[in-house]
Amino acid sequence: MPNPTELLNRRYGVDAVNADVSWNDSLNTLLSHRSIRAYLADPLPSGTLEILVAAAQSASTSSNLQTWSVVAVEDTNRKEKLSQLAKNQAHIRQCPLFLVWLADLARLTHIAESRGLPHEALDYLEMFLMATIDAALAAQNATVAAESLGLGTVYIGAMRNHPEEVASLLNLPPHVFAVFGLCVGYPDPSVAAAIKPRLPQSSVLHRETYRLAEQDEAIAHYNDVMKAFYSAQQMNIPGDWTEHSVKRVASAESLSGRDRLGEALKNLGFPLR
Ligand SMILES: Cc1cc2nc3c(=O)[nH]c(=O)nc-3n(C[C@H](O)[C@H](O)[C@H](O)COP(=O)(O)O)c2cc1C
């Protein structure tokens, strides 16, 4: 098992945290996370998908409503089409298993209708948010389970670039929305994937009340850490984290088509009242 101090230091890019807790396999898996964007063609052992879904279903779910589902895509043709809808990301084609995590209000609609009962609350933004949170918690449990089995993963938010086309490709009924995808497979060991540093805890951890202005120092420090990370990884990212991040939110165009998400959700049966 890697040294916990080393894992923590890699996560923050510096000597970071002293804690009087005993290290364990779960912490090791969580702290070792890195997204994987190059996969071997090797198939997954049988039963892997079912274990990942059991882990996903073990996550907490709001009011036990279980307002999520997942579509497991292994078909080469379908992965190719999904990749095209997600900016041609090669890892979607390459991974043996592509999971599409769904905010799913169709099941509740269906059971209400099957008993002739009203389901007006499903039209509200709150229920869409609940289903999206449920899907994210489930997916993250599956991600951690996959990583604990030596598999690699990467989330694919670009599933939201063309929501109606994704829905049609996966035969989603109304009231179901693909929140994101997740590539799963064995990492290609010839392609290095480093642990990416995160912001210092002093910018994300607030004690008792929130403080914004006090984060400047931590952010400046993180800019230095990330500049060093980009150059160590030979990543061609101009500027620092602040510059890179601000560019991502500069205009509606930087949303890669997701600026029309509200309209797409209405088309998919989410009135978002
Ligand atoms: C909801 C979500 C959507 C993401 N979408 C993409 C994506 O479309 N393509 C991609 O290569 N990475 C995607 N990522 C991965 C992030 O870029 C990655 O998690 C982040 O840079 C931190 O790196 P790490 O996961 O290696 O620590 C996504 C991550 C999340 C949580």
PDBQT file of the ligand as one rigid body, heavy atoms in Angstrom, charges set to zero:
ROOT
HETATM    1  C1  LIG A 301     -18.997  15.363 -13.905  1.00  0.00    +0.000 C 
HETATM    2  C2  LIG A 301     -17.633  15.291 -14.563  1.00  0.00    +0.000 A 
HETATM    3  C3  LIG A 301     -17.520  15.399 -15.925  1.00  0.00    +0.000 A 
HETATM    4  C4  LIG A 301     -16.277  15.240 -16.556  1.00  0.00    +0.000 A 
HETATM    5  N1  LIG A 301     -16.207  15.254 -17.921  1.00  0.00    +0.000 NA
HETATM    6  C5  LIG A 301     -15.032  14.960 -18.541  1.00  0.00    +0.000 A 
HETATM    7  C6  LIG A 301     -14.987  14.795 -19.957  1.00  0.00    +0.000 A 
HETATM    8  O1  LIG A 301     -15.984  14.961 -20.690  1.00  0.00    +0.000 OA
HETATM    9  N2  LIG A 301     -13.797  14.427 -20.511  1.00  0.00    +0.000 N 
HETATM   10  C7  LIG A 301     -12.668  14.211 -19.743  1.00  0.00    +0.000 A 
HETATM   11  O2  LIG A 301     -11.622  13.857 -20.335  1.00  0.00    +0.000 OA
HETATM   12  N3  LIG A 301     -12.695  14.365 -18.403  1.00  0.00    +0.000 NA
HETATM   13  C8  LIG A 301     -13.845  14.715 -17.779  1.00  0.00    +0.000 A 
HETATM   14  N4  LIG A 301     -13.905  14.803 -16.417  1.00  0.00    +0.000 N 
HETATM   15  C9  LIG A 301     -12.691  14.537 -15.606  1.00  0.00    +0.000 C 
HETATM   16  C10 LIG A 301     -12.111  15.809 -14.994  1.00  0.00    +0.000 C 
HETATM   17  O3  LIG A 301     -11.470  16.561 -15.977  1.00  0.00    +0.000 OA
HETATM   18  C11 LIG A 301     -11.134  15.397 -13.885  1.00  0.00    +0.000 C 
HETATM   19  O4  LIG A 301     -11.825  14.708 -12.877  1.00  0.00    +0.000 OA
HETATM   20  C12 LIG A 301     -10.425  16.601 -13.289  1.00  0.00    +0.000 C 
HETATM   21  O5  LIG A 301      -9.580  17.230 -14.234  1.00  0.00    +0.000 OA
HETATM   22  C13 LIG A 301      -9.563  16.190 -12.097  1.00  0.00    +0.000 C 
HETATM   23  O6  LIG A 301      -8.622  15.215 -12.497  1.00  0.00    +0.000 OA
HETATM   24  P1  LIG A 301      -8.551  13.783 -11.799  1.00  0.00    +0.000 P 
HETATM   25  O7  LIG A 301      -9.908  13.152 -11.908  1.00  0.00    +0.000 OA
HETATM   26  O8  LIG A 301      -7.505  13.022 -12.553  1.00  0.00    +0.000 OA
HETATM   27  O9  LIG A 301      -8.157  14.013 -10.382  1.00  0.00    +0.000 OA
HETATM   28  C14 LIG A 301     -15.111  15.027 -15.767  1.00  0.00    +0.000 A 
HETATM   29  C15 LIG A 301     -15.246  14.957 -14.375  1.00  0.00    +0.000 A 
HETATM   30  C16 LIG A 301     -16.471  15.088 -13.778  1.00  0.00    +0.000 A 
HETATM   31  C17 LIG A 301     -16.579  14.975 -12.270  1.00  0.00    +0.000 C 
ENDROOT
TORSDOF 0
